[in-house]
Amino acid sequence: MAKANIIEGVAPAGFLLDYLPVVIFMAIALIIGLAFIIANWLFAPSAPDPEKTSAYECGFNAFDDARMKFDVRFYLVSILFIIFDLEVAFLFPWSLVLRDLGAFGYISMMVFLGVLTIGFIYEWKKGALEWD
């Protein structure tokens, strides 16, 4: 009886060769990117003075400081958005393979959603979502 090509736990010999074009492409992209950064650092003139580094406002002197304070609540809302956006990113693929996962997959996702719900309630109780 012939042995199978795949030994348990070991990938076939040509498996990684399929990814060789991707690795070569990424290496070339990295080399080109680094070459441009190094060329810019070596050959670009650099003579900063206060006039060059100041904010430009239609040819006039700036009426006020161009760097205004940014409310930290915007950062908080963006972090919360990213967290719940990732939740949806995990939820869609899970919904596609739910039948294959069975009860364990369902329970795992319910635990995941429960943890996120508890986190959302905690943020709500702490007043992280209030703008007053």
C-alpha positions in Angstrom: 0.0 0.0 0.0 1.4 3.4 -1.0 2.2 5.9 1.7 0.2 9.1 1.6 2.1 12.3 0.6 1.2 14.0 3.8 2.7 12.5 6.9 0.7 13.4 10.0 1.6 16.9 11.2 4.2 17.5 8.4 3.5 19.5 5.2 4.5 18.1 1.8 7.9 19.2 0.5 6.5 21.6 -2.2 4.0 23.3 0.0 6.1 26.3 0.9 7.3 26.6 -2.7 3.8 27.7 -3.6 4.4 30.9 -1.6 7.8 31.7 -3.1 6.4 34.3 -5.6 4.6 36.1 -2.8 7.8 36.2 -0.7 9.9 37.4 -3.6 7.3 40.1 -4.4 7.3 41.3 -0.7 11.1 41.3 -0.6 11.4 43.4 -3.8 8.8 45.8 -2.4 10.7 46.1 0.8 14.0 46.7 -1.0 12.5 49.4 -3.3 10.8 51.1 -0.3 14.0 51.1 1.7 16.1 52.3 -1.3 13.8 55.3 -1.7 13.9 56.2 2.0 17.7 55.9 2.1 18.1 58.0 -1.2 15.8 60.7 0.3 17.8 60.8 3.5 21.1 61.0 1.6 20.3 63.4 -1.2 17.5 65.6 0.0 18.5 69.1 1.1 17.6 69.9 4.7 17.8 73.4 6.0 14.9 73.9 8.4 14.2 77.4 9.7 11.3 78.9 11.6 9.7 80.2 8.4 9.7 76.8 6.7 8.4 74.9 9.7 5.6 77.4 10.5 2.0 76.8 9.5 1.0 78.3 6.1 -2.4 80.0 6.0 -3.2 81.6 2.6 -0.1 83.8 2.6 -1.0 85.5 5.9 0.4 85.0 9.3 -1.8 82.5 11.2 -4.5 84.1 13.3 -4.3 81.4 15.9 -2.2 78.4 16.8 -2.7 75.8 14.0 -2.4 72.9 16.5 -5.6 73.0 18.4 -6.4 70.7 21.3 -8.2 67.5 20.4 -10.7 66.1 22.8 -9.6 62.7 24.1 -13.2 61.4 23.8 -12.8 61.2 20.1 -9.9 58.7 20.6 -12.1 56.7 23.0 -14.9 56.5 20.5 -12.5 55.4 17.8 -11.1 52.7 20.0 -14.6 51.5 20.8 -15.5 51.5 17.1 -12.4 49.4 16.3 -13.3 46.9 19.0 -16.8 46.5 17.9 -15.8 46.5 14.2 -13.5 43.6 14.9 -16.4 41.9 16.6 -18.3 42.1 13.3 -15.2 40.9 11.4 -15.2 37.8 13.5 -19.0 37.3 13.4 -19.4 37.2 9.6 -16.9 34.3 8.9 -18.3 32.4 12.0 -21.8 32.7 10.6 -20.7 31.2 7.3 -19.3 28.0 8.9 -21.7 27.7 11.8 -23.1 24.4 10.6 -19.6 22.8 10.3 -18.6 24.0 13.8 -21.5 22.5 15.7 -22.3 23.2 19.3 -18.7 24.0 20.3 -18.4 26.8 17.7 -21.8 28.2 18.8 -20.9 28.2 22.5 -17.5 29.7 21.8 -19.0 32.6 19.8 -21.7 33.2 22.5 -18.9 33.4 25.1 -17.0 35.9 22.9 -20.2 38.0 22.4 -20.9 37.8 26.1 -17.4 39.1 27.0 -17.9 42.0 24.5 -21.4 42.7 25.9 -20.0 42.8 29.5 -17.3 45.2 28.3 -19.8 47.4 26.6 -22.0 47.5 29.7 -18.9 48.4 31.8 -18.0 51.2 29.5 -21.6 52.5 29.6 -21.7 52.4 33.4 -18.3 54.2 33.7 -19.7 57.0 31.5 -17.2 56.5 28.7 -19.9 57.1 26.1 -21.2 60.3 27.5 -20.3 63.7 26.0 -21.3 66.0 28.9 
